[in-house]
Structures are given as C-alpha cells and as structure tokens.
C-alpha cells in the first residue's frame, strides 16, 4: 500500500474509531442480512478501498483538474486515467458491495460502503462522482422501478457496465422544479417520447461505460402544473437490443459542457432530449419509460436526491479531512520563525506547528472535518437501522431521525469543511495559494458542495419549513431527545460542562423553531431559515463531538487526547455562535426580509 499517500487522504485510525468505537458497527453483524460477514471482511473492504484510492484515484486527481473534459465533434474527450481507475473500482466490486446477493452484492452494511467511498472521495472527488451517481440511480430504480426495469438497467449498473445520472434542472427553472418544461408523450407500446432540455447534468455524457441511464423528470402531456404534475422516467443514452446490450442511439444529444471552478474531471452537461438528431421524422423523441406512477415523480426522485444529499455531505467531509491532513503534514515539516519566548536570532527555526495560531487553524480543521465525517457516517448507520433493525419501531425511529438530519448532514459539512479547506490554504501561506500544492484544488472542488443537491437556502427551507413541523414536530422532538440523552450521559464526568452547554443549546433548537412559526407568517419565518440551519448544524455537530468524547472513555494516548481537545475546542469556540443565530430566528429579524430590490 502507498502508505504515505494514504495517510494524507483519510485517517484509518479515525475511521476505525468512528465505525467501531463509537457507532459499534460490529453489532450489525448479528443481524440476518449481515450474518455472513465478520470484522476481518469489513476491514478488508476498507483497506482495499484505501489502496485503490491511493494507487489509482489520487495519482490523476491533479491531471484531471488541469486537463478537464472537452467537447469535440459532438463527443466528450477526457484523460484515459479516469476510465482506468473506474475499471479497477468495478473489478474490485465496489459498485455492488452493499447490494443484495441476488443483485451480485456482498450485503455490506451501508455505513461500511460509505466509509469505503470516503477514501475515493478524498483521493479524487471528480472521478468518484461517476459511481456515486450510478449507485444513486440504481438504488432509485431498485426502489421504484419494475422488475423489467431492474433487469434491464439496475443489474448492468451494479456490474459497472452502465452508468447513471439524475436529470432534474433546466435552464429556466434551476432548483424550482415545479417550473420544468420537459414533456413526455405516451406511446401505444407503453413507452414515452421525451422532449426538452436539461442543464447541469453531472456525468451526462462520456465514453466511460457502455451506456448512460438517465433518470429524468418530465411532465406527461396534460399533467397538472407545478410539482403535482411531475413524473419520473428512465431514459438510456442507447436503446437496448433483445439481449439487453446497448444498440442504436436514443434521441439524447450532448449540447455542450459547462466549465466549472472545480470538480473539473466530472463532465457537467447541457442535454437535449428529442431534438431529432438520432430519431428523425415521426420517430423523433427520446424513448423513455415511466418509473412509478404518473405525477408522482418528484416523490420517487427524492429517494435519489436524499441519498445524494448525504453523499454530498460525506464528500465535503472527505475533502475537508484530506485538506486538514495535507496542512498538518506541511505544518510539521515547514520551518519558519521561532517561538515568542526565543530571544536569540541564533535559535533554530521551529516548524510552524510550534506556533499557537497555526495549531488554532489545524484544530479548527480537525473539529470541522472529523465532526462532519462522523455525522455522515452516523447517518449511514441510520440507513442500516432503517432497513435491518429487528424492531419495526426502531426502523421507523431511524427513518424519522434520518429525515430530520438530512438537510444538516448535507449543508453543514458543505459550509464548514469548505472553511476547513480555506484554513488549509492559510496554513500553507503563499504556497497554499499556488497549484504546486493540492489544497487550492480541494477548496475549488469543495466549493460545489454548498450548491448542488440543494443550496444552503433550499436546505434551510427544508429544515425549518418542512422537517421541524412534519408529523406535528415529531422529528424535531426525536432529535432533541437524542441530544438530551447525550448531554445527560456527560453530567457526571469530565465533560459535564460540555453536557450542560449542549443541553442549553438544544433547548433553544426547539424554542427558536416554535417562535419562528408563532406569528403564522411563513414568508417572515423562512426569511431566517438559513440562520436556523446553521445553528441547528452547530448543535448537531456539538452533539457528535460530545458523543465521540464519551466514546473515548478513560482511554489514554495521543489519539484520544486529540479527540477530547477537538471536542473542547468546538464547544468553546463554535457552539457559542448559535446564540446569535437563534436570536435572529426567534425575533424574526427583518434585515433581509424588509430589504427591497431598489435599495441595493
């Protein structure tokens, strides 16, 4: 194994701590679905992921960034290393690891699959995007598709032969999906013909796979306006022959590539459906098949969107962790300056980690990135409980918590691990702002995560506008009970002050939501939804750090002391910020709400 490179991607020791000492993943192995697995198998999967990430994904990360895909003669051209890395990924079985035996999988716990994915995301986020999207599309079709659709599309995707996408946005609609215009005309054979344009489609065209399976939102002719009239369709780039192999091109045309600040190795496309390029005359139209029921497409698509949102949070965390580890390595080896107490200029220069302000920046990165990674793996563990817990109530409880945490798990890492990447640049100083070191690319790559799969604003609206009021507040109450249990567990130990602080912040989590809605004015309440989202995220990450601090118990050693100190840092430096944010939410601050266009 390329141990040096691996050590700057993720910390194996930290992953082991989160998975086995905090989340107790080994306890899952007593459940029937995972009965054939043992700890050695799980470790083998994770070690294989680390090795492949270091040996096949990381080496071309910079090259893919510097030589982004190009649009030539109507096709995508990209560096060959991307396909080579994905071949290794496929051959190692990572497309199907968590899937059923019947679908060629190993029935790994989802939390282990996500931890393995984190290695690839840290090594090369752009190349990892292709299997990330493919698995999301496969899981969506597995949940809502017909048996024929699963056989035709899901099985080849889990074999790594077909890749997948999600086609939601359009140039005129963006994230306002109720305004999409792509239409679907029913045909006598039960298929549909789709006509329209989709924008910002990651992985929308390439030659990395035999074909591409697009999950497309569109309106059946005559459907109601708004979100109530949206249906979901599976639309392959190629039509399949009688053997299920790609054959003639479907009427899906690459119109152009978007040129991005980061994430450059992932194609981002403008696609035209049904312009007649591949099916001229009366045969024009992209052939697709309805997934689920008509006019229920958005509800079905949320299966993929919510999975992607947690995955985006995990990718942000992985980029935050690798940026931190690169900065830490630099700080330990870069001599510059002397301690303030060193009076003589003849005193040897100290490595910059000897300076307290550098340690402050590194500690902040550690708190943000390791906290975010832990939260997202906790959410992955919830998906395992939702699917495999023996008690139906436990399954429902996991689903409720996951619904509540999804906007936080997506947005908080996207905001604060980007800040961690900014601090990594700062630790390297002028070197960090050059392309000679990878931390500037980590920042550019991570800058996408606050945008795609729902911006901070969209997630804030989801949290305060939907999640805290769903089932008459059941999700919020459940989250608060979880947090209070941890605060109480800390009451008699070394973290008793942290437990009290968490209890106070948790009380405000519920109080702020109640006061925001007290006036009954949704426009006014939701004007400060992003502030509520940020504060809620800080409370949840504080809970995560206290949980990890308690998991350290009385264990000794530098690793555990580092965990404890990061927990103290987050509670002292970060958690107090929530009071200002909750103040804004509770009083319905109108600084933004009352602002008028003409005043800018």
Secondary structure, DSSP 8 states (H G I E B T S, - for coil): --HHHHHTT--HHHHHIIIIIIS-GGGGGGSGGGTT--HHHHHHHHHHHHHHIIIIIGGGHHHHHHS--EEETTEEE--HHHHHHHHHHHHTTTTTTTS-GGGT-----HHHHHHHHHHHHHH-HHHHHHHHHHHHHHHHHHHHS-HHHIIIIIHHHHTTSEEEEEE---TTTTT-GGG---EEEE-TTS-EEEEEEEEEEET-S-SSSSEEEEEEEEEETT--SGGGG-EEEEEESEEE-TTS-EEEE-SEEEEEE---SS-TTS-EEEEEESSSSSS-GGG-SEEEEEESSTT-HHHHHHHHHHHHHHHHHHHHHHHHHHHHHHHHHHHHH-B----TT---TTS---BGGGSHHHHHHHHHHHHHHHHHHHHHHHHHHHHHHHHH-SSHHHHHHHHHHHHHHHHHHHHHHHHHHHHHHHHHHHHHGGGGGSTTSTHHHHHHHHTTTTTTTS-HHHHHHHIIIIITTGGGGHHHHHHHHHHHHHHHHTTTSTTHHHHHHHHHHHHHHHHHHHHHHHT--HHHHHTTHHHHHHHHHHHHHHHHHHHHHHHHTT--SHHHHHHHHHHHHIIIIITTHHHHHHHHHHTT--TTTT--GGG-
